[in-house]
Structures are given as C-alpha cells and as structure tokens.
Amino acid sequence: MVNSLMQRAGLLQVLPTDEAAAVLNRKPQTLRKLACLENGPIRINGRLAWKVSDLALLLNGGAA
C-alpha cells in the first residue's frame, strides 16, 4: 500500500542500505564503501537510501 501511494505521489522508491545489500547479495558495509567512492545512493535525513530503479539496473547488468 505504501509503495502504491508513493507511486501515485510521484515519490522516489528507495531502500535502506541493509535491504539494498540483501537484494544485491552483498554485505551492507560493501554498499557503504561504494557510497564513499561513488555517488550511487541518496541521503534522506543523513541516512543512505538506494533507489530501487538503480538496484534493478545493477541486477540487469546495467541495461535499461
């Protein structure tokens, strides 16, 4: 229900680092290290958040 409300409101769908790491089968610390080196995640109230669309791209080998 929350996701459908977010979609209707046009809000960005994001996952916290722990959930994003589980999706990518990586440790959360790996994603935190990537965040220091690249501009992949966004920050919401000072916490890292990973765009679901970006995770899907990674899982598809970068193909849109």
PDBQT receptor file of N, H, CA, C and O in Angstrom, charges set to zero:
ATOM      1  N   MET A   1       0.823  -1.194   0.000  1.00  0.00    +0.000 N 
ATOM      2  CA  MET A   1       0.000   0.000   0.000  1.00  0.00    +0.000 C 
ATOM      3  C   MET A   1       0.864   1.254   0.000  1.00  0.00    +0.000 C 
ATOM      4  O   MET A   1       0.575   2.211  -0.718  1.00  0.00    +0.000 OA
ATOM      5  N   VAL A   2       1.929   1.250   0.809  1.00  0.00    +0.000 N 
ATOM      6  H   VAL A   2       2.164   0.472   1.393  1.00  0.00    +0.000 HD
ATOM      7  CA  VAL A   2       2.804   2.414   0.870  1.00  0.00    +0.000 C 
ATOM      8  C   VAL A   2       3.448   2.654  -0.488  1.00  0.00    +0.000 C 
ATOM      9  O   VAL A   2       3.532   3.796  -0.939  1.00  0.00    +0.000 OA
ATOM     10  N   ASN A   3       3.910   1.570  -1.155  1.00  0.00    +0.000 N 
ATOM     11  H   ASN A   3       3.841   0.642  -0.788  1.00  0.00    +0.000 HD
ATOM     12  CA  ASN A   3       4.538   1.732  -2.464  1.00  0.00    +0.000 C 
ATOM     13  C   ASN A   3       3.574   2.327  -3.481  1.00  0.00    +0.000 C 
ATOM     14  O   ASN A   3       3.967   3.181  -4.275  1.00  0.00    +0.000 OA
ATOM     15  N   SER A   4       2.319   1.888  -3.468  1.00  0.00    +0.000 N 
ATOM     16  H   SER A   4       2.000   1.194  -2.822  1.00  0.00    +0.000 HD
ATOM     17  CA  SER A   4       1.364   2.430  -4.425  1.00  0.00    +0.000 C 
ATOM     18  C   SER A   4       1.083   3.905  -4.131  1.00  0.00    +0.000 C 
ATOM     19  O   SER A   4       0.900   4.696  -5.057  1.00  0.00    +0.000 OA
ATOM     20  N   LEU A   5       1.050   4.275  -2.862  1.00  0.00    +0.000 N 
ATOM     21  H   LEU A   5       1.200   3.632  -2.110  1.00  0.00    +0.000 HD
ATOM     22  CA  LEU A   5       0.883   5.686  -2.509  1.00  0.00    +0.000 C 
ATOM     23  C   LEU A   5       2.075   6.502  -2.967  1.00  0.00    +0.000 C 
ATOM     24  O   LEU A   5       1.920   7.622  -3.453  1.00  0.00    +0.000 OA
ATOM     25  N   MET A   6       3.260   5.943  -2.812  1.00  0.00    +0.000 N 
ATOM     26  H   MET A   6       3.385   5.033  -2.417  1.00  0.00    +0.000 HD
ATOM     27  CA  MET A   6       4.466   6.634  -3.251  1.00  0.00    +0.000 C 
ATOM     28  C   MET A   6       4.460   6.833  -4.759  1.00  0.00    +0.000 C 
ATOM     29  O   MET A   6       4.834   7.896  -5.254  1.00  0.00    +0.000 OA
ATOM     30  N   GLN A   7       4.031   5.796  -5.493  1.00  0.00    +0.000 N 
ATOM     31  H   GLN A   7       3.727   4.933  -5.090  1.00  0.00    +0.000 HD
ATOM     32  CA  GLN A   7       3.991   5.898  -6.950  1.00  0.00    +0.000 C 
ATOM     33  C   GLN A   7       2.994   6.964  -7.384  1.00  0.00    +0.000 C 
ATOM     34  O   GLN A   7       3.287   7.769  -8.269  1.00  0.00    +0.000 OA
ATOM     35  N   ARG A   8       1.828   6.971  -6.769  1.00  0.00    +0.000 N 
ATOM     36  H   ARG A   8       1.591   6.317  -6.050  1.00  0.00    +0.000 HD
ATOM     37  CA  ARG A   8       0.819   7.965  -7.133  1.00  0.00    +0.000 C 
ATOM     38  C   ARG A   8       1.283   9.378  -6.804  1.00  0.00    +0.000 C 
ATOM     39  O   ARG A   8       0.961  10.328  -7.518  1.00  0.00    +0.000 OA
ATOM     40  N   ALA A   9       2.033   9.509  -5.728  1.00  0.00    +0.000 N 
ATOM     41  H   ALA A   9       2.295   8.737  -5.149  1.00  0.00    +0.000 HD
ATOM     42  CA  ALA A   9       2.522  10.818  -5.323  1.00  0.00    +0.000 C 
ATOM     43  C   ALA A   9       3.771  11.219  -6.107  1.00  0.00    +0.000 C 
ATOM     44  O   ALA A   9       4.242  12.351  -6.001  1.00  0.00    +0.000 OA
ATOM     45  N   GLY A  10       4.300  10.286  -6.893  1.00  0.00    +0.000 N 
ATOM     46  H   GLY A  10       3.917   9.366  -6.980  1.00  0.00    +0.000 HD
ATOM     47  CA  GLY A  10       5.498  10.568  -7.669  1.00  0.00    +0.000 C 
ATOM     48  C   GLY A  10       6.762  10.588  -6.825  1.00  0.00    +0.000 C 
ATOM     49  O   GLY A  10       7.768  11.176  -7.221  1.00  0.00    +0.000 OA
ATOM     50  N   LEU A  11       6.715   9.943  -5.656  1.00  0.00    +0.000 N 
ATOM     51  H   LEU A  11       5.898   9.465  -5.333  1.00  0.00    +0.000 HD
ATOM     52  CA  LEU A  11       7.880   9.919  -4.777  1.00  0.00    +0.000 C 
ATOM     53  C   LEU A  11       8.843   8.820  -5.204  1.00  0.00    +0.000 C 
ATOM     54  O   LEU A  11       8.446   7.816  -5.796  1.00  0.00    +0.000 OA
ATOM     55  N   LEU A  12      10.091   9.028  -4.897  1.00  0.00    +0.000 N 
ATOM     56  H   LEU A  12      10.414   9.844  -4.416  1.00  0.00    +0.000 HD
ATOM     57  CA  LEU A  12      11.145   8.093  -5.232  1.00  0.00    +0.000 C 
ATOM     58  C   LEU A  12      11.042   6.850  -4.355  1.00  0.00    +0.000 C 
ATOM     59  O   LEU A  12      10.856   6.951  -3.143  1.00  0.00    +0.000 OA
ATOM     60  N   GLN A  13      11.163   5.689  -4.968  1.00  0.00    +0.000 N 
ATOM     61  H   GLN A  13      11.314   5.606  -5.953  1.00  0.00    +0.000 HD
ATOM     62  CA  GLN A  13      11.172   4.455  -4.195  1.00  0.00    +0.000 C 
ATOM     63  C   GLN A  13      12.616   4.135  -3.839  1.00  0.00    +0.000 C 
ATOM     64  O   GLN A  13      13.470   4.026  -4.719  1.00  0.00    +0.000 OA
ATOM     65  N   VAL A  14      12.885   3.989  -2.559  1.00  0.00    +0.000 N 
ATOM     66  H   VAL A  14      12.191   4.078  -1.844  1.00  0.00    +0.000 HD
ATOM     67  CA  VAL A  14      14.238   3.730  -2.091  1.00  0.00    +0.000 C 
ATOM     68  C   VAL A  14      14.236   2.621  -1.046  1.00  0.00    +0.000 C 
ATOM     69  O   VAL A  14      13.211   2.317  -0.436  1.00  0.00    +0.000 OA
ATOM     70  N   LEU A  15      15.417   2.021  -0.855  1.00  0.00    +0.000 N 
ATOM     71  H   LEU A  15      16.250   2.268  -1.350  1.00  0.00    +0.000 HD
ATOM     72  CA  LEU A  15      15.609   1.011   0.175  1.00  0.00    +0.000 C 
ATOM     73  C   LEU A  15      16.740   1.455   1.080  1.00  0.00    +0.000 C 
ATOM     74  O   LEU A  15      17.681   2.103   0.623  1.00  0.00    +0.000 OA
ATOM     75  N   PRO A  16      16.663   1.116   2.361  1.00  0.00    +0.000 N 
ATOM     76  CA  PRO A  16      17.805   1.385   3.235  1.00  0.00    +0.000 C 
ATOM     77  C   PRO A  16      18.966   0.461   2.852  1.00  0.00    +0.000 C 
ATOM     78  O   PRO A  16      18.771  -0.523   2.139  1.00  0.00    +0.000 OA
ATOM     79  N   THR A  17      20.145   0.775   3.317  1.00  0.00    +0.000 N 
ATOM     80  H   THR A  17      20.303   1.575   3.896  1.00  0.00    +0.000 HD
ATOM     81  CA  THR A  17      21.347   0.036   2.942  1.00  0.00    +0.000 C 
ATOM     82  C   THR A  17      21.228  -1.457   3.224  1.00  0.00    +0.000 C 
ATOM     83  O   THR A  17      21.609  -2.269   2.381  1.00  0.00    +0.000 OA
ATOM     84  N   ASP A  18      20.713  -1.835   4.381  1.00  0.00    +0.000 N 
ATOM     85  H   ASP A  18      20.403  -1.175   5.066  1.00  0.00    +0.000 HD
ATOM     86  CA  ASP A  18      20.610  -3.260   4.725  1.00  0.00    +0.000 C 
ATOM     87  C   ASP A  18      19.744  -4.020   3.719  1.00  0.00    +0.000 C 
ATOM     88  O   ASP A  18      20.101  -5.124   3.307  1.00  0.00    +0.000 OA
ATOM     89  N   GLU A  19      18.619  -3.444   3.323  1.00  0.00    +0.000 N 
ATOM     90  H   GLU A  19      18.329  -2.547   3.658  1.00  0.00    +0.000 HD
ATOM     91  CA  GLU A  19      17.734  -4.113   2.369  1.00  0.00    +0.000 C 
ATOM     92  C   GLU A  19      18.332  -4.117   0.966  1.00  0.00    +0.000 C 
ATOM     93  O   GLU A  19      18.211  -5.106   0.243  1.00  0.00    +0.000 OA
ATOM     94  N   ALA A  20      18.972  -3.023   0.580  1.00  0.00    +0.000 N 
ATOM     95  H   ALA A  20      19.070  -2.220   1.167  1.00  0.00    +0.000 HD
ATOM     96  CA  ALA A  20      19.616  -2.960  -0.731  1.00  0.00    +0.000 C 
ATOM     97  C   ALA A  20      20.732  -3.994  -0.826  1.00  0.00    +0.000 C 
ATOM     98  O   ALA A  20      20.903  -4.632  -1.864  1.00  0.00    +0.000 OA
ATOM     99  N   ALA A  21      21.485  -4.159   0.249  1.00  0.00    +0.000 N 
ATOM    100  H   ALA A  21      21.346  -3.641   1.093  1.00  0.00    +0.000 HD
ATOM    101  CA  ALA A  21      22.557  -5.149   0.269  1.00  0.00    +0.000 C 
ATOM    102  C   ALA A  21      21.994  -6.561   0.106  1.00  0.00    +0.000 C 
ATOM    103  O   ALA A  21      22.582  -7.382  -0.598  1.00  0.00    +0.000 OA
ATOM    104  N   ALA A  22      20.878  -6.844   0.740  1.00  0.00    +0.000 N 
ATOM    105  H   ALA A  22      20.401  -6.177   1.311  1.00  0.00    +0.000 HD
ATOM    106  CA  ALA A  22      20.261  -8.165   0.613  1.00  0.00    +0.000 C 
ATOM    107  C   ALA A  22      19.812  -8.414  -0.822  1.00  0.00    +0.000 C 
ATOM    108  O   ALA A  22      19.967  -9.524  -1.333  1.00  0.00    +0.000 OA
ATOM    109  N   VAL A  23      19.259  -7.399  -1.476  1.00  0.00    +0.000 N 
ATOM    110  H   VAL A  23      19.134  -6.498  -1.061  1.00  0.00    +0.000 HD
ATOM    111  CA  VAL A  23      18.826  -7.531  -2.864  1.00  0.00    +0.000 C 
ATOM    112  C   VAL A  23      20.011  -7.860  -3.763  1.00  0.00    +0.000 C 
ATOM    113  O   VAL A  23      19.899  -8.679  -4.675  1.00  0.00    +0.000 OA
ATOM    114  N   LEU A  24      21.153  -7.214  -3.500  1.00  0.00    +0.000 N 
ATOM    115  H   LEU A  24      21.245  -6.549  -2.759  1.00  0.00    +0.000 HD
ATOM    116  CA  LEU A  24      22.347  -7.396  -4.333  1.00  0.00    +0.000 C 
ATOM    117  C   LEU A  24      23.230  -8.546  -3.862  1.00  0.00    +0.000 C 
ATOM    118  O   LEU A  24      24.257  -8.836  -4.476  1.00  0.00    +0.000 OA
ATOM    119  N   ASN A  25      22.839  -9.193  -2.787  1.00  0.00    +0.000 N 
ATOM    120  H   ASN A  25      22.005  -8.958  -2.287  1.00  0.00    +0.000 HD
ATOM    121  CA  ASN A  25      23.602 -10.308  -2.212  1.00  0.00    +0.000 C 
ATOM    122  C   ASN A  25      25.015  -9.847  -1.821  1.00  0.00    +0.000 C 
ATOM    123  O   ASN A  25      26.004 -10.523  -2.103  1.00  0.00    +0.000 OA
ATOM    124  N   ARG A  26      25.082  -8.699  -1.175  1.00  0.00    +0.000 N 
ATOM    125  H   ARG A  26      24.278  -8.150  -0.946  1.00  0.00    +0.000 HD
ATOM    126  CA  ARG A  26      26.335  -8.131  -0.699  1.00  0.00    +0.000 C 
ATOM    127  C   ARG A  26      26.156  -7.724   0.763  1.00  0.00    +0.000 C 
ATOM    128  O   ARG A  26      25.036  -7.624   1.264  1.00  0.00    +0.000 OA
ATOM    129  N   LYS A  27      27.272  -7.497   1.424  1.00  0.00    +0.000 N 
ATOM    130  H   LYS A  27      28.182  -7.579   1.017  1.00  0.00    +0.000 HD
ATOM    131  CA  LYS A  27      27.208  -7.032   2.803  1.00  0.00    +0.000 C 
ATOM    132  C   LYS A  27      26.909  -5.535   2.815  1.00  0.00    +0.000 C 
ATOM    133  O   LYS A  27      27.350  -4.808   1.926  1.00  0.00    +0.000 OA
ATOM    134  N   PRO A  28      26.161  -5.072   3.817  1.00  0.00    +0.000 N 
ATOM    135  CA  PRO A  28      25.859  -3.642   3.905  1.00  0.00    +0.000 C 
ATOM    136  C   PRO A  28      27.111  -2.767   3.883  1.00  0.00    +0.000 C 
ATOM    137  O   PRO A  28      27.101  -1.679   3.307  1.00  0.00    +0.000 OA
ATOM    138  N   GLN A  29      28.189  -3.243   4.511  1.00  0.00    +0.000 N 
ATOM    139  H   GLN A  29      28.197  -4.127   4.979  1.00  0.00    +0.000 HD
ATOM    140  CA  GLN A  29      29.415  -2.452   4.538  1.00  0.00    +0.000 C 
ATOM    141  C   GLN A  29      29.976  -2.242   3.131  1.00  0.00    +0.000 C 
ATOM    142  O   GLN A  29      30.589  -1.208   2.866  1.00  0.00    +0.000 OA
ATOM    143  N   THR A  30      29.778  -3.199   2.230  1.00  0.00    +0.000 N 
ATOM    144  H   THR A  30      29.280  -4.039   2.445  1.00  0.00    +0.000 HD
ATOM    145  CA  THR A  30      30.224  -3.042   0.852  1.00  0.00    +0.000 C 
ATOM    146  C   THR A  30      29.510  -1.870   0.197  1.00  0.00    +0.000 C 
ATOM    147  O   THR A  30      30.137  -1.076  -0.504  1.00  0.00    +0.000 OA
ATOM    148  N   LEU A  31      28.212  -1.754   0.418  1.00  0.00    +0.000 N 
ATOM    149  H   LEU A  31      27.703  -2.399   0.988  1.00  0.00    +0.000 HD
ATOM    150  CA  LEU A  31      27.459  -0.643  -0.151  1.00  0.00    +0.000 C 
ATOM    151  C   LEU A  31      27.871   0.680   0.484  1.00  0.00    +0.000 C 
ATOM    152  O   LEU A  31      27.921   1.707  -0.194  1.00  0.00    +0.000 OA
ATOM    153  N   ARG A  32      28.165   0.661   1.777  1.00  0.00    +0.000 N 
ATOM    154  H   ARG A  32      28.124  -0.173   2.328  1.00  0.00    +0.000 HD
ATOM    155  CA  ARG A  32      28.608   1.892   2.432  1.00  0.00    +0.000 C 
ATOM    156  C   ARG A  32      29.949   2.352   1.856  1.00  0.00    +0.000 C 
ATOM    157  O   ARG A  32      30.181   3.548   1.677  1.00  0.00    +0.000 OA
ATOM    158  N   LYS A  33      30.828   1.388   1.568  1.00  0.00    +0.000 N 
ATOM    159  H   LYS A  33      30.640   0.417   1.714  1.00  0.00    +0.000 HD
ATOM    160  CA  LYS A  33      32.111   1.728   0.966  1.00  0.00    +0.000 C 
ATOM    161  C   LYS A  33      31.900   2.313  -0.427  1.00  0.00    +0.000 C 
ATOM    162  O   LYS A  33      32.541   3.299  -0.790  1.00  0.00    +0.000 OA
ATOM    163  N   LEU A  34      31.004   1.708  -1.211  1.00  0.00    +0.000 N 
ATOM    164  H   LEU A  34      30.483   0.907  -0.917  1.00  0.00    +0.000 HD
ATOM    165  CA  LEU A  34      30.694   2.242  -2.535  1.00  0.00    +0.000 C 
ATOM    166  C   LEU A  34      30.149   3.664  -2.445  1.00  0.00    +0.000 C 
ATOM    167  O   LEU A  34      30.439   4.505  -3.295  1.00  0.00    +0.000 OA
ATOM    168  N   ALA A  35      29.373   3.917  -1.425  1.00  0.00    +0.000 N 
ATOM    169  H   ALA A  35      29.138   3.234  -0.733  1.00  0.00    +0.000 HD
ATOM    170  CA  ALA A  35      28.794   5.253  -1.246  1.00  0.00    +0.000 C 
ATOM    171  C   ALA A  35      29.885   6.289  -1.014  1.00  0.00    +0.000 C 
ATOM    172  O   ALA A  35      29.735   7.443  -1.413  1.00  0.00    +0.000 OA
ATOM    173  N   CYS A  36      30.976   5.894  -0.378  1.00  0.00    +0.000 N 
ATOM    174  H   CYS A  36      31.098   4.956  -0.054  1.00  0.00    +0.000 HD
ATOM    175  CA  CYS A  36      32.090   6.819  -0.153  1.00  0.00    +0.000 C 
ATOM    176  C   CYS A  36      32.858   7.088  -1.436  1.00  0.00    +0.000 C 
ATOM    177  O   CYS A  36      33.427   8.166  -1.609  1.00  0.00    +0.000 OA
ATOM    178  N   LEU A  37      32.877   6.111  -2.336  1.00  0.00    +0.000 N 
ATOM    179  H   LEU A  37      32.415   5.235  -2.196  1.00  0.00    +0.000 HD
ATOM    180  CA  LEU A  37      33.665   6.219  -3.561  1.00  0.00    +0.000 C 
ATOM    181  C   LEU A  37      32.883   6.776  -4.744  1.00  0.00    +0.000 C 
ATOM    182  O   LEU A  37      33.461   7.381  -5.647  1.00  0.00    +0.000 OA
ATOM    183  N   GLU A  38      31.581   6.573  -4.740  1.00  0.00    +0.000 N 
ATOM    184  H   GLU A  38      31.111   6.081  -4.007  1.00  0.00    +0.000 HD
ATOM    185  CA  GLU A  38      30.763   6.961  -5.883  1.00  0.00    +0.000 C 
ATOM    186  C   GLU A  38      29.572   7.790  -5.419  1.00  0.00    +0.000 C 
ATOM    187  O   GLU A  38      29.446   8.100  -4.234  1.00  0.00    +0.000 OA
ATOM    188  N   ASN A  39      28.707   8.143  -6.349  1.00  0.00    +0.000 N 
ATOM    189  H   ASN A  39      28.808   7.891  -7.311  1.00  0.00    +0.000 HD
ATOM    190  CA  ASN A  39      27.534   8.939  -5.996  1.00  0.00    +0.000 C 
ATOM    191  C   ASN A  39      26.245   8.143  -6.175  1.00  0.00    +0.000 C 
ATOM    192  O   ASN A  39      25.226   8.705  -6.578  1.00  0.00    +0.000 OA
ATOM    193  N   GLY A  40      26.275   6.842  -5.881  1.00  0.00    +0.000 N 
ATOM    194  H   GLY A  40      27.103   6.386  -5.554  1.00  0.00    +0.000 HD
ATOM    195  CA  GLY A  40      25.125   5.970  -6.094  1.00  0.00    +0.000 C 
ATOM    196  C   GLY A  40      23.913   6.256  -5.219  1.00  0.00    +0.000 C 
ATOM    197  O   GLY A  40      22.821   6.469  -5.746  1.00  0.00    +0.000 OA
ATOM    198  N   PRO A  41      24.072   6.268  -3.899  1.00  0.00    +0.000 N 
ATOM    199  CA  PRO A  41      22.888   6.448  -3.057  1.00  0.00    +0.000 C 
ATOM    200  C   PRO A  41      22.542   7.924  -2.886  1.00  0.00    +0.000 C 
ATOM    201  O   PRO A  41      23.314   8.820  -3.228  1.00  0.00    +0.000 OA
ATOM    202  N   ILE A  42      21.361   8.130  -2.348  1.00  0.00    +0.000 N 
ATOM    203  H   ILE A  42      20.734   7.403  -2.071  1.00  0.00    +0.000 HD
ATOM    204  CA  ILE A  42      20.961   9.471  -1.932  1.00  0.00    +0.000 C 
ATOM    205  C   ILE A  42      20.926   9.479  -0.415  1.00  0.00    +0.000 C 
ATOM    206  O   ILE A  42      20.995   8.423   0.214  1.00  0.00    +0.000 OA
ATOM    207  N   ARG A  43      20.824  10.631   0.162  1.00  0.00    +0.000 N 
ATOM    208  H   ARG A  43      20.768  11.489  -0.349  1.00  0.00    +0.000 HD
ATOM    209  CA  ARG A  43      20.725  10.731   1.619  1.00  0.00    +0.000 C 
ATOM    210  C   ARG A  43      19.374  11.320   1.993  1.00  0.00    +0.000 C 
ATOM    211  O   ARG A  43      18.936  12.327   1.435  1.00  0.00    +0.000 OA
ATOM    212  N   ILE A  44      18.727  10.670   2.945  1.00  0.00    +0.000 N 
ATOM    213  H   ILE A  44      19.082   9.852   3.398  1.00  0.00    +0.000 HD
ATOM    214  CA  ILE A  44      17.458  11.146   3.482  1.00  0.00    +0.000 C 
ATOM    215  C   ILE A  44      17.652  11.270   4.981  1.00  0.00    +0.000 C 
ATOM    216  O   ILE A  44      17.892  10.280   5.672  1.00  0.00    +0.000 OA
ATOM    217  N   ASN A  45      17.547  12.488   5.474  1.00  0.00    +0.000 N 
ATOM    218  H   ASN A  45      17.352  13.292   4.913  1.00  0.00    +0.000 HD
ATOM    219  CA  ASN A  45      17.795  12.764   6.896  1.00  0.00    +0.000 C 
ATOM    220  C   ASN A  45      19.151  12.215   7.342  1.00  0.00    +0.000 C 
ATOM    221  O   ASN A  45      19.282  11.692   8.449  1.00  0.00    +0.000 OA
ATOM    222  N   GLY A  46      20.162  12.337   6.470  1.00  0.00    +0.000 N 
ATOM    223  H   GLY A  46      20.055  12.761   5.570  1.00  0.00    +0.000 HD
ATOM    224  CA  GLY A  46      21.511  11.908   6.809  1.00  0.00    +0.000 C 
ATOM    225  C   GLY A  46      21.767  10.423   6.657  1.00  0.00    +0.000 C 
ATOM    226  O   GLY A  46      22.879   9.965   6.917  1.00  0.00    +0.000 OA
ATOM    227  N   ARG A  47      20.776   9.664   6.248  1.00  0.00    +0.000 N 
ATOM    228  H   ARG A  47      19.872  10.037   6.037  1.00  0.00    +0.000 HD
ATOM    229  CA  ARG A  47      20.939   8.212   6.096  1.00  0.00    +0.000 C 
ATOM    230  C   ARG A  47      20.971   7.867   4.619  1.00  0.00    +0.000 C 
ATOM    231  O   ARG A  47      20.302   8.503   3.805  1.00  0.00    +0.000 OA
ATOM    232  N   LEU A  48      21.762   6.844   4.278  1.00  0.00    +0.000 N 
ATOM    233  H   LEU A  48      22.306   6.327   4.939  1.00  0.00    +0.000 HD
ATOM    234  CA  LEU A  48      21.843   6.408   2.894  1.00  0.00    +0.000 C 
ATOM    235  C   LEU A  48      20.547   5.731   2.471  1.00  0.00    +0.000 C 
ATOM    236  O   LEU A  48      19.947   4.982   3.242  1.00  0.00    +0.000 OA
ATOM    237  N   ALA A  49      20.128   5.995   1.257  1.00  0.00    +0.000 N 
ATOM    238  H   ALA A  49      20.616   6.604   0.631  1.00  0.00    +0.000 HD
ATOM    239  CA  ALA A  49      18.955   5.345   0.673  1.00  0.00    +0.000 C 
ATOM    240  C   ALA A  49      19.308   5.016  -0.775  1.00  0.00    +0.000 C 
ATOM    241  O   ALA A  49      19.905   5.835  -1.474  1.00  0.00    +0.000 OA
ATOM    242  N   TRP A  50      18.947   3.842  -1.213  1.00  0.00    +0.000 N 
ATOM    243  H   TRP A  50      18.462   3.177  -0.645  1.00  0.00    +0.000 HD
ATOM    244  CA  TRP A  50      19.314   3.346  -2.533  1.00  0.00    +0.000 C 
ATOM    245  C   TRP A  50      18.074   3.285  -3.409  1.00  0.00    +0.000 C 
ATOM    246  O   TRP A  50      17.074   2.676  -3.027  1.00  0.00    +0.000 OA
ATOM    247  N   LYS A  51      18.129   3.909  -4.578  1.00  0.00    +0.000 N 
ATOM    248  H   LYS A  51      18.941   4.403  -4.888  1.00  0.00    +0.000 HD
ATOM    249  CA  LYS A  51      16.996   3.924  -5.494  1.00  0.00    +0.000 C 
ATOM    250  C   LYS A  51      16.722   2.508  -6.000  1.00  0.00    +0.000 C 
ATOM    251  O   LYS A  51      17.635   1.817  -6.454  1.00  0.00    +0.000 OA
ATOM    252  N   VAL A  52      15.481   2.090  -5.921  1.00  0.00    +0.000 N 
ATOM    253  H   VAL A  52      14.740   2.652  -5.553  1.00  0.00    +0.000 HD
ATOM    254  CA  VAL A  52      15.086   0.771  -6.402  1.00  0.00    +0.000 C 
ATOM    255  C   VAL A  52      15.393   0.653  -7.895  1.00  0.00    +0.000 C 
ATOM    256  O   VAL A  52      15.823  -0.406  -8.353  1.00  0.00    +0.000 OA
ATOM    257  N   SER A  53      15.179   1.720  -8.653  1.00  0.00    +0.000 N 
ATOM    258  H   SER A  53      14.829   2.580  -8.281  1.00  0.00    +0.000 HD
ATOM    259  CA  SER A  53      15.454   1.693 -10.090  1.00  0.00    +0.000 C 
ATOM    260  C   SER A  53      16.942   1.480 -10.363  1.00  0.00    +0.000 C 
ATOM    261  O   SER A  53      17.294   0.790 -11.319  1.00  0.00    +0.000 OA
ATOM    262  N   ASP A  54      17.823   2.059  -9.541  1.00  0.00    +0.000 N 
ATOM    263  H   ASP A  54      17.536   2.620  -8.764  1.00  0.00    +0.000 HD
ATOM    264  CA  ASP A  54      19.266   1.858  -9.705  1.00  0.00    +0.000 C 
ATOM    265  C   ASP A  54      19.657   0.420  -9.375  1.00  0.00    +0.000 C 
ATOM    266  O   ASP A  54      20.507  -0.165 -10.047  1.00  0.00    +0.000 OA
ATOM    267  N   LEU A  55      19.040  -0.148  -8.343  1.00  0.00    +0.000 N 
ATOM    268  H   LEU A  55      18.350   0.327  -7.797  1.00  0.00    +0.000 HD
ATOM    269  CA  LEU A  55      19.317  -1.538  -7.995  1.00  0.00    +0.000 C 
ATOM    270  C   LEU A  55      18.882  -2.471  -9.121  1.00  0.00    +0.000 C 
ATOM    271  O   LEU A  55      19.584  -3.429  -9.443  1.00  0.00    +0.000 OA
ATOM    272  N   ALA A  56      17.733  -2.194  -9.714  1.00  0.00    +0.000 N 
ATOM    273  H   ALA A  56      17.162  -1.415  -9.452  1.00  0.00    +0.000 HD
ATOM    274  CA  ALA A  56      17.245  -3.006 -10.833  1.00  0.00    +0.000 C 
ATOM    275  C   ALA A  56      18.215  -2.941 -12.003  1.00  0.00    +0.000 C 
ATOM    276  O   ALA A  56      18.464  -3.953 -12.659  1.00  0.00    +0.000 OA
ATOM    277  N   LEU A  57      18.764  -1.762 -12.272  1.00  0.00    +0.000 N 
ATOM    278  H   LEU A  57      18.562  -0.940 -11.740  1.00  0.00    +0.000 HD
ATOM    279  CA  LEU A  57      19.759  -1.626 -13.345  1.00  0.00    +0.000 C 
ATOM    280  C   LEU A  57      20.992  -2.475 -13.055  1.00  0.00    +0.000 C 
ATOM    281  O   LEU A  57      21.506  -3.147 -13.949  1.00  0.00    +0.000 OA
ATOM    282  N   LEU A  58      21.469  -2.450 -11.816  1.00  0.00    +0.000 N 
ATOM    283  H   LEU A  58      21.052  -1.904 -11.090  1.00  0.00    +0.000 HD
ATOM    284  CA  LEU A  58      22.615  -3.257 -11.453  1.00  0.00    +0.000 C 
ATOM    285  C   LEU A  58      22.340  -4.741 -11.632  1.00  0.00    +0.000 C 
ATOM    286  O   LEU A  58      23.189  -5.483 -12.128  1.00  0.00    +0.000 OA
ATOM    287  N   LEU A  59      21.162  -5.168 -11.231  1.00  0.00    +0.000 N 
ATOM    288  H   LEU A  59      20.472  -4.566 -10.829  1.00  0.00    +0.000 HD
ATOM    289  CA  LEU A  59      20.806  -6.580 -11.350  1.00  0.00    +0.000 C 
ATOM    290  C   LEU A  59      20.646  -7.013 -12.806  1.00  0.00    +0.000 C 
ATOM    291  O   LEU A  59      20.806  -8.191 -13.124  1.00  0.00    +0.000 OA
ATOM    292  N   ASN A  60      20.332  -6.070 -13.687  1.00  0.00    +0.000 N 
ATOM    293  H   ASN A  60      20.202  -5.112 -13.428  1.00  0.00    +0.000 HD
ATOM    294  CA  ASN A  60      20.175  -6.377 -15.109  1.00  0.00    +0.000 C 
ATOM    295  C   ASN A  60      21.445  -6.101 -15.897  1.00  0.00    +0.000 C 
ATOM    296  O   ASN A  60      21.409  -6.028 -17.125  1.00  0.00    +0.000 OA
ATOM    297  N   GLY A  61      22.552  -5.950 -15.213  1.00  0.00    +0.000 N 
ATOM    298  H   GLY A  61      22.581  -6.010 -14.215  1.00  0.00    +0.000 HD
ATOM    299  CA  GLY A  61      23.808  -5.717 -15.891  1.00  0.00    +0.000 C 
ATOM    300  C   GLY A  61      23.940  -4.330 -16.488  1.00  0.00    +0.000 C 
ATOM    301  O   GLY A  61      24.733  -4.128 -17.408  1.00  0.00    +0.000 OA
ATOM    302  N   GLY A  62      23.183  -3.375 -15.987  1.00  0.00    +0.000 N 
ATOM    303  H   GLY A  62      22.538  -3.538 -15.241  1.00  0.00    +0.000 HD
ATOM    304  CA  GLY A  62      23.265  -2.007 -16.462  1.00  0.00    +0.000 C 
ATOM    305  C   GLY A  62      22.354  -1.702 -17.630  1.00  0.00    +0.000 C 
ATOM    306  O   GLY A  62      22.301  -0.560 -18.085  1.00  0.00    +0.000 OA
ATOM    307  N   ALA A  63      21.628  -2.706 -18.132  1.00  0.00    +0.000 N 
ATOM    308  H   ALA A  63      21.671  -3.634 -17.762  1.00  0.00    +0.000 HD
ATOM    309  CA  ALA A  63      20.703  -2.482 -19.255  1.00  0.00    +0.000 C 
ATOM    310  C   ALA A  63      19.399  -1.905 -18.738  1.00  0.00    +0.000 C 
ATOM    311  O   ALA A  63      18.864  -2.344 -17.720  1.00  0.00    +0.000 OA
ATOM    312  N   ALA A  64      18.904  -0.924 -19.450  1.00  0.00    +0.000 N 
ATOM    313  H   ALA A  64      19.339  -0.567 -20.277  1.00  0.00    +0.000 HD
ATOM    314  CA  ALA A  64      17.648  -0.279 -19.030  1.00  0.00    +0.000 C 
ATOM    315  C   ALA A  64      16.449  -1.167 -19.294  1.00  0.00    +0.000 C 
ATOM    316  O   ALA A  64      15.317  -0.780 -19.002  1.00  0.00    +0.000 OA
TER     317      ALA A  64
